[in-house]
Amino acid sequence: MDTSDPEIAFDESGICNHCHSYKERIQNDLHLDEKGQQHLDSIISGIKKKYANHQYDCLIGVSGGVDSTYVAYLAKKKYGLRPLAVHFDNGWNSELAVKNIEQILNYLDIDLFTYVVDWDEFRDLQLSFIKASVINWEIPTDHGITALLYQIAAKKNIKYILGGGNIATEAIMPMSWVFYARDLRHIKSVHRRFGAKPLKTFPAMSMKRFLYYTFVKGIKWFPILNYVNYNNESVMKIIQAELGWKYYGGKHYESIFTRIYQGYVLAEKYGVDKRRAHFATLVNSGQMTRDEALDELNKPKYDPDQYAKDYQFFLKKFGLSETEFRELFERPIQSHKSYGSSAVLFEKFGGLMRAVKEFATANIHR
């Protein structure tokens, strides 16, 4: 990490706040000890017993990426669960991602539900965030995925969602580089300012709705990857060998939009290389040395030939000329807080929000 995170701070030993935060997170959220394994066994056996007569006993999201693929592998092959896989098709799937999803689910014999959001509507929403000139262009997709999973779980009366987020590879991410993806008020504010099409098919979830799913419907989010020894390189070898999964060149690069956003936009417009956070996590978790990380950072973020193809696809799909996109790209950077949001709830009432999150997560209560 470096000062591309404006909130970075170092102690007297030269250790940054992200490393300290990582240590706190593994103590609270990583459960590889005996107590953690007992809890994992309890969750798995409880799901099997309680939902033995149901068609599906849990829900998983799939993107064709490493994390969601391994969740599918663990759920079905290792633990013998009967998950329903859900995919949010926002129009940006790479061919390889689609093939990965088809390959792994066919091999594991897992049913798939794909939700295709109306493209004109979603295009309008994504363009709203681009026009807003805020740093996190991925909020519409991240929010849509989470909301869809809760909606399907409620509709199918499935009580457990197995999440692919994990401490081992994703613990470090500066807030200055992201924003609250669950903040529906923020999404609506940005869209009202820059959008034109009503959001009729976009899966949306307000805080009130989230509380309903959690406390009334009893839906739990279980971060299963925090209960296993999750080594990125080892996992890729397993899913390649056993499921025929193929690598797509970078973290979350299964999406063409994400490749453009992380590989080009963040660096050129916002001065951010997300690989710093990804590698910092791997260094802290012992999966990479600092020297190896620095060597990787010296390599191109984006294959030039792939970028040329993706860029033209990006312009065509959005219906933008290069001149129109450059005008949007060069707009002054804005804070997410320049628009309406519920950020004050997340920040001022952090303890309450953490308590709600803890209740919503089938985690060990320390």
KEKE-3310 file (N, C-alpha, C; in steps of 0.2 Angstrom, whole numbers, plus 5000, padded with zeros to 4 digits):
npx = (5004:5002:5002:4992:4981:4973:4970:4979:4990:5005:5013:5025:5034:5034:5023:5008:4991:4983:4988:4988:4974:4971:4976:4967:4955:4957:4958:4945:4936:4941:4941:4949:4952:4949:4936:4931:4930:4921:4910:4908:4905:4893:4885:4884:4879:4867:4860:4858:4850:4839:4833:4831:4820:4818:4820:4831:4845:4853:4859:4869:4880:4886:4899:4908:4921:4936:4933:4918:4917:4924:4917:4905:4911:4915:4903:4895:4903:4912:4905:4892:4880:4865:4865:4857:4862:4864:4865:4869:4866:4872:4875:4889:4896:4911:4916:4923:4920:4906:4908:4915:4906:4896:4903:4908:4896:4889:4897:4897:4884:4874:4860:4855:4850:4848:4847:4843:4845:4837:4844:4845:4840:4850:4861:4859:4859:4872:4879:4875:4883:4895:4895:4893:4905:4911:4922:4919:4913:4907:4896:4882:4882:4887:4878:4866:4869:4870:4857:4849:4852:4846:4833:4830:4832:4822:4811:4812:4812:4824:4836:4849:4863:4878:4892:4905:4915:4930:4943:4956:4960:4954:4954:4960:4955:4954:4943:4943:4943:4932:4914:4899:4891:4878:4870:4856:4849:4859:4862:4850:4850:4861:4856:4844:4850:4857:4852:4839:4830:4817:4820:4815:4818:4830:4838:4834:4838:4833:4838:4828:4822:4832:4833:4820:4822:4832:4827:4814:4812:4822:4835:4851:4868:4882:4899:4908:4921:4929:4931:4939:4955:4960:4969:4975:4982:4983:4969:4965:4972:4966:4952:4955:4960:4950:4938:4939:4940:4945:4957:4956:4964:4965:4960:4943:4942:4933:4923:4920:4917:4923:4936:4940:4937:4945:4957:4960:4953:4953:4966:4970:4961:4959:4970:4973:4978:4971:4977:4987:4980:4975:4987:4993:4985:4987:5001:5000:4993:5002:5003:5011:5026:5033:5042:5039:5026:5029:5037:5026:5018:5025:5023:5012:4995:4986:4983:4989:4983:4972:4965:4963:4953:4943:4940:4935:4923:4917:4914:4905:4895:4890:4886:4893:4903:4921:4925:4914:4915:4928:4925:4917:4926:4935:4929:4929:4934:4922:4916:4908:4900:4895:4883:4866:4865:4866:4877:4880:4873:4880:4892:4890:4882:4890:4892:4879:4876:4886:4881:4869:4874:4881:4871:4865:4874:4879:4889:4903:4900:4910)
npy = (4994:5012:5030:5032:5029:5040:5040:5032:5027:5027:5018:5020:5010:5009:5002:5000:5006:4997:4985:4983:4983:4971:4961:4963:4959:4945:4940:4941:4937:4926:4908:4896:4888:4875:4878:4885:4876:4867:4875:4876:4863:4861:4871:4865:4852:4856:4863:4852:4843:4851:4855:4844:4839:4848:4855:4863:4867:4877:4893:4900:4912:4914:4918:4914:4916:4914:4913:4911:4900:4891:4890:4884:4872:4867:4867:4857:4846:4844:4845:4840:4847:4854:4865:4880:4888:4905:4918:4934:4942:4955:4960:4960:4949:4940:4929:4918:4918:4914:4901:4895:4895:4887:4875:4871:4870:4860:4850:4848:4846:4856:4866:4880:4897:4911:4928:4940:4956:4971:4977:4991:4998:4995:4999:5013:5016:5012:5021:5033:5033:5034:5046:5054:5054:5048:5037:5023:5013:5001:4999:4998:4985:4977:4979:4975:4961:4956:4960:4952:4939:4939:4941:4930:4920:4922:4921:4907:4901:4898:4898:4900:4908:4905:4914:4921:4930:4934:4933:4929:4933:4945:4955:4968:4983:5000:5012:5024:5020:5014:5013:5012:4998:4993:5004:5010:5022:5030:5025:5028:5042:5046:5041:5048:5060:5059:5049:5042:5032:5022:5012:4997:4983:4981:4973:4978:4983:4990:4997:4994:4983:4974:4972:4966:4954:4948:4948:4944:4935:4927:4924:4919:4924:4916:4915:4905:4903:4908:4899:4889:4883:4894:4896:4905:4901:4887:4884:4888:4879:4867:4869:4870:4858:4849:4854:4859:4873:4889:4901:4919:4931:4941:4947:4947:4949:4942:4949:4960:4973:4976:4973:4984:4994:4992:4989:5000:5012:5015:5017:5027:5038:5040:5037:5025:5008:4994:4982:4983:4983:4970:4962:4966:4960:4947:4946:4948:4937:4927:4922:4927:4935:4951:4956:4949:4954:4967:4965:4960:4971:4979:4974:4975:4981:4977:4968:4974:4971:4964:4975:4984:4977:4976:4989:4995:4987:4991:5004:5003:4995:5004:5013:5025:5037:5039:5052:5056:5048:5052:5064:5062:5055:5064:5072:5082:5074:5067:5066:5052:5056:5068:5066:5061:5050:5036:5036:5042:5034:5022:5026:5035:5027:5015:5004:4999:4995:4986:4976:4972:4967:4956:4948:4945:4937:4920:4917:4914:4920:4930)
npz = (5000:4997:4997:4988:4994:5003:5016:5023:5036:5047:5060:5073:5070:5057:5052:5043:5045:5038:5039:5053:5054:5047:5056:5066:5060:5056:5068:5073:5062:5055:5056:5059:5069:5082:5088:5077:5067:5073:5073:5060:5056:5063:5057:5044:5046:5052:5042:5032:5040:5043:5031:5024:5016:5007:4990:4988:4999:5002:4996:4983:4975:4959:4948:4939:4944:4954:4969:4970:4963:4970:4982:4977:4974:4987:4994:4987:4983:4994:5006:5003:5001:4994:4984:4976:4963:4959:4947:4942:4928:4921:4908:4906:4905:4902:4888:4893:4907:4906:4901:4911:4922:4916:4914:4928:4935:4928:4930:4944:4945:4949:4950:4941:4942:4932:4932:4922:4920:4913:4900:4894:4905:4915:4909:4909:4923:4926:4918:4925:4936:4931:4925:4937:4942:4953:4963:4964:4952:4952:4961:4957:4951:4962:4972:4966:4965:4978:4983:4974:4978:4991:4988:4980:4989:4999:4991:4988:5000:5006:5019:5021:5014:5006:5006:4996:4999:5008:5021:5019:5006:5003:5014:5015:5010:5006:5012:5005:4992:4989:4992:5001:4995:4998:5000:4996:4995:4991:4978:4972:4973:4965:4952:4950:4948:4936:4928:4917:4915:4922:4937:4935:4934:4941:4954:4969:4986:5001:5017:5026:5020:5020:5034:5036:5028:5036:5050:5050:5039:5042:5036:5033:5031:5027:5028:5021:5016:5026:5035:5031:5025:5015:5002:4988:4977:4978:4978:4965:4958:4961:4957:4943:4940:4944:4940:4928:4926:4920:4920:4920:4920:4931:4947:4949:4935:4927:4922:4909:4911:4923:4921:4912:4921:4933:4928:4919:4921:4935:4938:4928:4930:4943:4950:4956:4960:4961:4964:4973:4986:4985:4984:4996:5005:5002:5005:5019:5023:5021:5008:4998:4996:5001:4991:4980:4978:4975:4963:4955:4954:4945:4933:4919:4921:4913:4899:4883:4870:4874:4881:4871:4863:4873:4876:4864:4864:4876:4873:4862:4868:4878:4869:4866:4859:4856:4859:4867:4878:4883:4887:4898:4906:4909:4918:4933:4948:4960:4977:4984:4994:4990:4984:4989:5002:5014:5022:5035:5044:5043:5048:5059:5067:5069:5078:5080:5067:5065:5074:5069:5057:5062:5067:5056:5050:5049:5059:5071:5087:5095)
capx = (5000:5005:4998:4986:4975:4974:4969:4984:4994:5010:5015:5032:5038:5033:5018:5002:4985:4979:4991:4984:4967:4971:4977:4961:4950:4958:4956:4937:4932:4944:4939:4952:4953:4944:4930:4928:4928:4915:4904:4906:4901:4886:4881:4883:4874:4860:4857:4856:4845:4833:4831:4832:4815:4818:4823:4838:4846:4856:4860:4876:4880:4891:4901:4914:4927:4939:4929:4912:4918:4927:4911:4901:4915:4915:4896:4892:4908:4915:4900:4886:4874:4861:4864:4854:4867:4861:4869:4866:4868:4872:4877:4896:4900:4916:4914:4926:4916:4900:4910:4917:4899:4892:4907:4908:4889:4887:4901:4895:4876:4870:4855:4857:4845:4851:4843:4845:4843:4836:4851:4844:4839:4856:4866:4857:4861:4880:4881:4874:4889:4901:4893:4894:4913:4913:4927:4916:4908:4904:4891:4876:4883:4888:4872:4862:4871:4867:4849:4846:4853:4841:4826:4828:4832:4816:4806:4812:4812:4830:4838:4857:4867:4885:4895:4912:4919:4934:4948:4962:4962:4951:4954:4962:4952:4953:4936:4943:4943:4925:4909:4894:4887:4871:4867:4851:4848:4865:4861:4844:4852:4865:4852:4840:4853:4860:4849:4833:4825:4815:4823:4810:4821:4836:4837:4836:4837:4834:4840:4822:4821:4837:4831:4815:4825:4836:4824:4807:4813:4827:4840:4858:4874:4887:4905:4911:4928:4933:4931:4943:4962:4959:4975:4972:4985:4981:4962:4965:4975:4960:4946:4957:4961:4944:4932:4940:4940:4950:4959:4954:4969:4966:4955:4937:4942:4929:4918:4923:4917:4928:4943:4941:4937:4951:4964:4962:4949:4955:4973:4971:4957:4959:4977:4973:4980:4968:4982:4990:4976:4974:4993:4994:4981:4991:5007:4998:4990:5007:5003:5015:5031:5032:5046:5035:5021:5032:5038:5020:5016:5029:5020:5006:4989:4981:4987:4987:4979:4965:4963:4961:4947:4938:4939:4930:4917:4915:4911:4900:4890:4887:4883:4897:4909:4927:4925:4909:4918:4933:4922:4915:4932:4939:4926:4932:4932:4918:4916:4902:4896:4892:4876:4863:4868:4865:4883:4880:4870:4885:4897:4888:4879:4894:4891:4873:4876:4890:4877:4864:4878:4883:4865:4863:4879:4879:4896:4904:4900:4916)
capy = (5000:5018:5036:5032:5029:5046:5039:5028:5030:5022:5019:5022:5005:5009:4997:5004:5004:4991:4978:4982:4981:4964:4957:4963:4955:4938:4937:4941:4934:4920:4903:4890:4884:4870:4881:4887:4870:4864:4879:4874:4856:4862:4874:4861:4847:4859:4864:4846:4840:4855:4856:4837:4838:4854:4854:4866:4868:4884:4897:4902:4916:4912:4923:4911:4918:4909:4913:4908:4893:4886:4890:4879:4865:4865:4866:4851:4840:4842:4845:4836:4851:4854:4872:4883:4893:4911:4922:4941:4944:4962:4961:4961:4943:4937:4922:4913:4917:4910:4894:4893:4894:4881:4869:4869:4868:4854:4845:4847:4844:4861:4870:4887:4902:4917:4934:4945:4963:4974:4981:4998:5001:4994:5004:5020:5016:5012:5028:5038:5033:5036:5054:5056:5055:5045:5032:5016:5012:4995:4999:4995:4977:4974:4980:4970:4954:4955:4960:4947:4933:4939:4940:4923:4916:4923:4918:4900:4899:4896:4902:4901:4910:4904:4919:4920:4935:4930:4937:4927:4937:4952:4958:4975:4988:5006:5015:5029:5018:5011:5016:5007:4996:4992:5010:5011:5029:5033:5023:5032:5049:5047:5039:5054:5066:5058:5044:5044:5026:5020:5006:4992:4976:4981:4971:4984:4981:4995:4994:4991:4977:4970:4970:4961:4947:4946:4947:4941:4929:4923:4922:4920:4924:4912:4916:4898:4903:4910:4893:4884:4886:4897:4898:4907:4897:4880:4884:4888:4872:4862:4870:4869:4851:4845:4856:4862:4880:4892:4908:4925:4936:4945:4947:4949:4950:4938:4954:4964:4980:4976:4973:4991:4998:4991:4989:5006:5018:5017:5020:5033:5044:5040:5036:5019:5002:4989:4976:4985:4980:4963:4959:4967:4955:4940:4946:4947:4930:4923:4918:4930:4939:4958:4957:4946:4958:4973:4963:4960:4978:4982:4971:4979:4979:4975:4966:4979:4968:4963:4981:4987:4974:4978:4997:4996:4983:4995:5010:5000:4993:5010:5018:5031:5039:5040:5059:5057:5045:5056:5070:5059:5052:5070:5076:5082:5068:5069:5062:5049:5060:5074:5064:5058:5043:5034:5035:5044:5028:5017:5029:5037:5021:5009:4999:4996:4992:4979:4971:4970:4963:4950:4944:4943:4932:4914:4917:4913:4926:4930)
capz = (5000:4997:4998:4984:4999:5007:5024:5026:5042:5049:5067:5074:5067:5050:5050:5041:5048:5035:5042:5060:5053:5045:5062:5070:5056:5056:5075:5073:5057:5052:5061:5057:5075:5084:5089:5071:5064:5076:5071:5053:5056:5066:5052:5038:5048:5053:5035:5030:5044:5044:5025:5020:5012:5002:4984:4989:5006:5003:4990:4982:4970:4954:4943:4935:4947:4959:4975:4969:4960:4976:4986:4974:4975:4994:4995:4984:4983:5000:5011:5001:5001:4988:4983:4970:4961:4956:4943:4940:4922:4920:4902:4905:4906:4897:4886:4898:4913:4905:4900:4918:4925:4913:4916:4935:4937:4925:4933:4951:4945:4953:4946:4940:4941:4930:4932:4917:4921:4907:4898:4894:4912:4919:4906:4912:4930:4926:4916:4930:4941:4927:4925:4943:4943:4959:4962:4964:4947:4953:4965:4954:4951:4969:4975:4962:4966:4985:4983:4971:4982:4996:4985:4978:4995:5002:4987:4988:5007:5008:5025:5021:5008:5007:5003:4993:5002:5013:5024:5016:4999:5002:5020:5014:5004:5008:5011:5000:4985:4988:4996:5003:4990:5000:5001:4990:4995:4987:4971:4969:4972:4959:4947:4949:4945:4930:4924:4914:4914:4929:4939:4936:4934:4945:4961:4974:4993:5005:5023:5029:5017:5023:5041:5035:5026:5042:5056:5049:5035:5045:5031:5036:5026:5030:5025:5022:5015:5032:5039:5027:5024:5008:4998:4982:4972:4979:4976:4958:4955:4963:4952:4936:4939:4945:4937:4921:4927:4917:4923:4916:4920:4936:4952:4946:4928:4923:4920:4905:4914:4929:4918:4910:4927:4937:4924:4916:4924:4942:4938:4924:4932:4951:4953:4961:4958:4966:4965:4980:4991:4984:4986:5003:5009:5001:5009:5026:5024:5020:5002:4994:4999:4999:4985:4975:4976:4971:4956:4951:4953:4940:4927:4916:4924:4908:4892:4878:4865:4877:4883:4864:4862:4878:4876:4859:4866:4881:4869:4858:4872:4881:4864:4867:4855:4860:4862:4873:4884:4886:4891:4905:4910:4912:4923:4940:4953:4965:4982:4985:4999:4986:4983:4994:5005:5021:5025:5042:5047:5043:5052:5066:5071:5067:5083:5079:5061:5066:5078:5064:5052:5065:5068:5049:5047:5053:5061:5078:5091:5099)
cpx = (5004:5000:4993:4980:4977:4973:4974:4988:4999:5011:5022:5037:5037:5027:5011:4996:4981:4982:4988:4977:4966:4971:4970:4955:4951:4957:4948:4934:4935:4944:4942:4954:4948:4937:4926:4926:4922:4909:4902:4903:4894:4882:4879:4878:4867:4856:4854:4850:4838:4829:4831:4826:4814:4822:4831:4839:4850:4857:4867:4876:4886:4893:4906:4921:4930:4934:4923:4912:4920:4921:4906:4904:4914:4908:4894:4897:4910:4910:4893:4880:4871:4860:4860:4859:4863:4866:4866:4870:4867:4874:4885:4900:4905:4914:4917:4922:4910:4902:4912:4911:4896:4896:4907:4901:4887:4891:4899:4887:4873:4866:4857:4851:4849:4846:4846:4842:4842:4842:4850:4844:4846:4861:4865:4860:4869:4882:4880:4880:4895:4901:4894:4901:4915:4918:4924:4911:4905:4898:4885:4877:4883:4882:4867:4863:4868:4860:4846:4846:4847:4834:4825:4828:4825:4810:4806:4812:4818:4833:4845:4859:4874:4889:4902:4917:4924:4940:4955:4965:4959:4950:4955:4959:4951:4946:4937:4943:4936:4920:4904:4889:4880:4867:4862:4849:4853:4864:4855:4846:4856:4861:4847:4843:4855:4857:4842:4828:4823:4818:4818:4813:4827:4834:4839:4834:4838:4836:4834:4821:4826:4835:4825:4818:4829:4832:4817:4808:4818:4833:4847:4863:4880:4894:4910:4918:4932:4933:4936:4950:4962:4966:4974:4975:4983:4973:4962:4967:4969:4955:4948:4957:4954:4938:4933:4940:4946:4951:4958:4959:4970:4960:4949:4937:4938:4923:4922:4923:4922:4935:4945:4941:4943:4957:4966:4959:4952:4962:4974:4967:4958:4965:4977:4974:4977:4973:4986:4987:4976:4981:4995:4991:4985:4997:5005:4996:4996:5007:5007:5020:5030:5036:5042:5029:5024:5034:5032:5017:5019:5027:5014:5000:4984:4985:4984:4982:4972:4962:4960:4954:4941:4936:4934:4923:4913:4911:4905:4894:4886:4884:4887:4902:4915:4927:4920:4912:4924:4931:4920:4921:4935:4935:4929:4930:4928:4918:4909:4897:4893:4885:4873:4865:4865:4871:4884:4877:4876:4891:4896:4886:4883:4893:4885:4873:4880:4886:4872:4868:4879:4877:4863:4868:4879:4886:4897:4903:4905:4915)
cpy = (5006:5024:5037:5031:5035:5046:5034:5031:5025:5023:5020:5016:5005:5005:5001:5002:4998:4985:4977:4980:4974:4960:4957:4958:4948:4935:4937:4937:4928:4914:4897:4885:4879:4872:4883:4881:4866:4868:4877:4868:4857:4866:4869:4855:4850:4860:4857:4843:4844:4855:4849:4836:4843:4852:4857:4867:4874:4887:4899:4907:4914:4917:4920:4913:4913:4908:4909:4901:4888:4885:4884:4872:4863:4863:4859:4845:4839:4841:4842:4840:4851:4862:4874:4888:4899:4916:4928:4943:4951:4965:4962:4955:4942:4930:4917:4912:4913:4903:4891:4891:4887:4875:4867:4867:4862:4848:4843:4846:4849:4865:4877:4892:4908:4922:4939:4952:4967:4979:4988:5001:5001:4999:5011:5021:5016:5019:5033:5038:5035:5044:5057:5058:5053:5039:5025:5015:5005:4994:4996:4987:4974:4974:4975:4963:4952:4955:4954:4940:4933:4938:4933:4918:4916:4920:4910:4897:4896:4900:4903:4903:4909:4909:4918:4925:4931:4935:4935:4931:4944:4956:4966:4978:4995:5009:5021:5027:5015:5015:5010:5005:4994:4998:5012:5018:5033:5032:5027:5039:5050:5046:5045:5059:5065:5053:5046:5038:5024:5013:5001:4985:4976:4978:4976:4981:4987:4992:4991:4984:4972:4967:4965:4954:4944:4943:4943:4935:4924:4920:4924:4920:4921:4912:4910:4898:4905:4904:4887:4887:4888:4900:4899:4902:4890:4879:4884:4882:4867:4863:4869:4862:4847:4847:4859:4869:4883:4899:4913:4931:4941:4945:4950:4951:4946:4942:4959:4971:4981:4976:4980:4995:4998:4991:4996:5012:5020:5020:5027:5039:5045:5039:5030:5013:4997:4983:4977:4982:4973:4959:4960:4962:4948:4940:4945:4940:4925:4919:4921:4934:4946:4959:4954:4951:4965:4971:4963:4967:4982:4979:4975:4976:4976:4973:4971:4977:4967:4970:4984:4984:4976:4985:4998:4992:4988:5001:5008:4999:4999:5015:5025:5031:5039:5047:5060:5053:5049:5062:5068:5057:5058:5074:5076:5077:5071:5064:5058:5053:5067:5073:5062:5051:5042:5033:5037:5038:5023:5019:5031:5031:5015:5003:4995:4992:4986:4974:4968:4965:4956:4946:4941:4938:4926:4913:4916:4920:4926:4932)
cpz = (5000:4998:4993:4988:5004:5014:5027:5031:5044:5056:5067:5071:5060:5047:5049:5044:5044:5038:5049:5059:5051:5051:5066:5066:5056:5063:5076:5068:5053:5058:5059:5063:5077:5084:5082:5067:5067:5074:5064:5052:5058:5060:5046:5040:5049:5047:5032:5033:5043:5037:5020:5015:5007:4996:4985:4996:5007:4996:4989:4975:4965:4949:4938:4938:4952:4965:4975:4967:4966:4981:4984:4975:4982:4996:4993:4985:4990:5005:5009:5002:4994:4986:4976:4969:4957:4953:4941:4934:4920:4913:4900:4906:4900:4894:4891:4904:4912:4904:4907:4922:4923:4915:4923:4937:4934:4928:4940:4951:4950:4948:4946:4938:4938:4929:4927:4918:4914:4906:4898:4900:4916:4916:4908:4919:4930:4924:4921:4935:4937:4926:4931:4945:4950:4958:4961:4958:4948:4958:4963:4954:4958:4973:4972:4964:4973:4986:4980:4975:4988:4994:4983:4984:4999:4998:4987:4995:5009:5013:5025:5014:5010:5003:5001:4996:5007:5015:5021:5010:4999:5009:5019:5008:5007:5007:5006:4993:4984:4991:4998:4998:4992:5001:4995:4990:4990:4979:4968:4968:4966:4952:4945:4946:4938:4925:4921:4914:4921:4931:4940:4937:4938:4952:4966:4981:4998:5012:5027:5026:5019:5030:5040:5033:5032:5048:5055:5045:5038:5041:5034:5030:5030:5026:5025:5021:5021:5037:5036:5026:5016:5006:4991:4976:4972:4976:4968:4955:4956:4958:4945:4935:4939:4942:4930:4921:4924:4920:4918:4916:4926:4941:4949:4939:4924:4920:4915:4908:4919:4926:4916:4916:4931:4934:4921:4920:4931:4942:4934:4927:4939:4954:4958:4957:4963:4968:4971:4986:4991:4986:4993:5007:5008:5005:5017:5028:5023:5013:4996:4998:4997:4992:4979:4973:4973:4964:4952:4949:4947:4933:4925:4920:4919:4901:4887:4873:4868:4879:4876:4863:4867:4878:4870:4861:4871:4878:4866:4862:4876:4875:4864:4861:4859:4863:4868:4879:4887:4890:4898:4909:4913:4916:4930:4945:4959:4971:4982:4989:4996:4984:4989:4996:5012:5025:5033:5046:5048:5048:5059:5071:5069:5071:5081:5072:5061:5069:5073:5059:5055:5066:5061:5046:5052:5055:5068:5081:5096:5106)
residu = (MET:ASP:THR:SER:ASP:PRO:GLU:ILE:ALA:PHE:ASP:GLU:SER:GLY:ILE:CYS:ASN:HIS:CYS:HIS:SER:TYR:LYS:GLU:ARG:ILE:GLN:ASN:ASP:LEU:HIS:LEU:ASP:GLU:LYS:GLY:GLN:GLN:HIS:LEU:ASP:SER:ILE:ILE:SER:GLY:ILE:LYS:LYS:LYS:TYR:ALA:ASN:HIS:GLN:TYR:ASP:CYS:LEU:ILE:GLY:VAL:SER:GLY:GLY:VAL:ASP:SER:THR:TYR:VAL:ALA:TYR:LEU:ALA:LYS:LYS:LYS:TYR:GLY:LEU:ARG:PRO:LEU:ALA:VAL:HIS:PHE:ASP:ASN:GLY:TRP:ASN:SER:GLU:LEU:ALA:VAL:LYS:ASN:ILE:GLU:GLN:ILE:LEU:ASN:TYR:LEU:ASP:ILE:ASP:LEU:PHE:THR:TYR:VAL:VAL:ASP:TRP:ASP:GLU:PHE:ARG:ASP:LEU:GLN:LEU:SER:PHE:ILE:LYS:ALA:SER:VAL:ILE:ASN:TRP:GLU:ILE:PRO:THR:ASP:HIS:GLY:ILE:THR:ALA:LEU:LEU:TYR:GLN:ILE:ALA:ALA:LYS:LYS:ASN:ILE:LYS:TYR:ILE:LEU:GLY:GLY:GLY:ASN:ILE:ALA:THR:GLU:ALA:ILE:MET:PRO:MET:SER:TRP:VAL:PHE:TYR:ALA:ARG:ASP:LEU:ARG:HIS:ILE:LYS:SER:VAL:HIS:ARG:ARG:PHE:GLY:ALA:LYS:PRO:LEU:LYS:THR:PHE:PRO:ALA:MET:SER:MET:LYS:ARG:PHE:LEU:TYR:TYR:THR:PHE:VAL:LYS:GLY:ILE:LYS:TRP:PHE:PRO:ILE:LEU:ASN:TYR:VAL:ASN:TYR:ASN:ASN:GLU:SER:VAL:MET:LYS:ILE:ILE:GLN:ALA:GLU:LEU:GLY:TRP:LYS:TYR:TYR:GLY:GLY:LYS:HIS:TYR:GLU:SER:ILE:PHE:THR:ARG:ILE:TYR:GLN:GLY:TYR:VAL:LEU:ALA:GLU:LYS:TYR:GLY:VAL:ASP:LYS:ARG:ARG:ALA:HIS:PHE:ALA:THR:LEU:VAL:ASN:SER:GLY:GLN:MET:THR:ARG:ASP:GLU:ALA:LEU:ASP:GLU:LEU:ASN:LYS:PRO:LYS:TYR:ASP:PRO:ASP:GLN:TYR:ALA:LYS:ASP:TYR:GLN:PHE:PHE:LEU:LYS:LYS:PHE:GLY:LEU:SER:GLU:THR:GLU:PHE:ARG:GLU:LEU:PHE:GLU:ARG:PRO:ILE:GLN:SER:HIS:LYS:SER:TYR:GLY:SER:SER:ALA:VAL:LEU:PHE:GLU:LYS:PHE:GLY:GLY:LEU:MET:ARG:ALA:VAL:LYS:GLU:PHE:ALA:THR:ALA:ASN:ILE:HIS:ARG)
# end
